[in-house]
């Protein structure tokens, strides 16, 4: 998971393998972690890998938080939010969309 030089270790990284097993074997999984643990930035990206072609959606109720999360994930993976080769990440905030196709994670 931490192969990218831009990624700093986050608390959620230690439980990602166990979470992956739970996601693959259960109909529902509840994840509880403190703010800043990596729930918004690391878990959706990991889920895309675990679930293959399934669409992974992230709901963030505040526009600023959604934009910051989008920028953080894109930066960790070497993209910009509007990068034309960014195929797995998009941003939709207040009916304003920035994404590339095919979009698998929003």
C-alpha positions as CSV (number, residue, x, y, z in Angstrom):
1,X,0.0,0.0,0.0
2,X,2.8,2.5,0.8
3,X,4.7,2.0,-2.5
4,X,4.2,5.6,-3.5
5,X,6.9,8.0,-2.1
6,X,4.2,10.6,-1.5
7,X,2.4,8.5,1.0
8,X,3.0,8.9,4.7
9,X,2.0,6.1,7.0
10,X,-1.5,6.5,8.5
11,X,-3.0,4.5,11.4
12,X,-5.5,2.8,9.0
13,X,-2.7,1.2,7.0
14,X,-2.1,-1.4,9.7
15,X,-5.6,-2.8,9.5
16,X,-6.1,-2.7,5.7
17,X,-5.3,-6.4,5.2
18,X,-7.8,-7.4,7.8
19,X,-10.4,-5.0,6.4
20,X,-9.8,-6.3,3.0
21,X,-10.7,-9.9,4.1
22,X,-13.8,-8.6,5.9
23,X,-14.9,-6.7,2.8
24,X,-14.5,-9.7,0.6
25,X,-16.3,-12.1,2.9
26,X,-19.2,-10.0,4.4
27,X,-22.2,-8.2,3.1
28,X,-21.5,-5.2,5.3
29,X,-18.5,-3.9,7.2
30,X,-18.5,-1.1,9.8
31,X,-15.2,0.8,10.1
32,X,-14.7,3.1,13.0
33,X,-11.5,5.2,13.4
34,X,-10.5,8.6,14.7
35,X,-10.2,11.6,12.4
36,X,-7.1,11.6,10.3
37,X,-6.7,7.8,10.4
38,X,-7.1,7.4,6.6
39,X,-10.7,6.3,6.3
40,X,-11.5,8.8,3.5
41,X,-8.2,8.7,1.6
42,X,-6.8,5.1,2.0
43,X,-9.8,2.8,2.4
44,X,-11.7,3.7,-0.8
45,X,-8.5,3.3,-2.9
46,X,-7.8,0.0,-1.3
47,X,-11.4,-1.1,-1.8
48,X,-11.1,-0.5,-5.5
49,X,-8.3,-3.0,-5.6
50,X,-10.1,-5.5,-3.5
51,X,-13.4,-5.3,-5.5
52,X,-12.1,-5.0,-9.0
53,X,-14.6,-3.4,-11.3
54,X,-17.1,-2.4,-8.5
55,X,-17.7,1.3,-8.2
56,X,-16.5,2.8,-5.0
57,X,-18.3,6.0,-3.9
58,X,-17.1,8.3,-1.1
59,X,-19.7,10.7,0.5
60,X,-18.2,13.7,2.2
61,X,-20.9,16.2,3.4
62,X,-18.7,19.3,3.3
63,X,-17.5,20.7,-0.1
64,X,-14.1,21.9,1.2
65,X,-13.5,18.5,2.9
66,X,-14.4,16.7,-0.3
67,X,-12.1,18.8,-2.4
68,X,-9.2,18.4,0.1
69,X,-9.7,14.6,0.2
70,X,-9.8,14.5,-3.6
71,X,-6.5,16.4,-3.9
72,X,-4.9,14.3,-1.2
73,X,-5.7,11.0,-2.9
74,X,-4.7,12.3,-6.3
75,X,-1.4,13.6,-4.9
76,X,-0.7,10.4,-3.1
77,X,-1.1,8.5,-6.4
78,X,0.8,11.0,-8.5
79,X,-2.2,12.7,-10.3
80,X,-4.0,15.9,-10.1
81,X,-7.8,16.0,-9.7
82,X,-8.2,17.2,-13.3
83,X,-5.3,15.1,-14.8
84,X,-6.5,13.6,-18.1
85,X,-5.0,10.1,-17.3
86,X,-6.7,9.9,-13.9
87,X,-9.1,7.1,-14.6
88,X,-10.0,5.9,-11.1
89,X,-10.8,9.2,-9.3
90,X,-13.3,12.0,-9.8
91,X,-14.8,14.7,-7.7
92,X,-18.5,15.8,-7.6
93,X,-19.3,18.7,-5.3
94,X,-22.6,20.6,-5.3
95,X,-23.4,19.5,-8.9
96,X,-19.9,20.5,-10.1
97,X,-18.1,17.4,-11.5
98,X,-14.5,16.9,-12.3
99,X,-13.7,13.4,-13.4
100,X,-12.2,11.4,-16.2
101,X,-13.7,8.3,-17.8
102,X,-14.2,5.6,-17.0
103,X,-14.8,6.8,-13.5
104,X,-14.7,4.0,-10.9
105,X,-14.2,6.0,-7.8
106,X,-15.8,9.3,-7.0
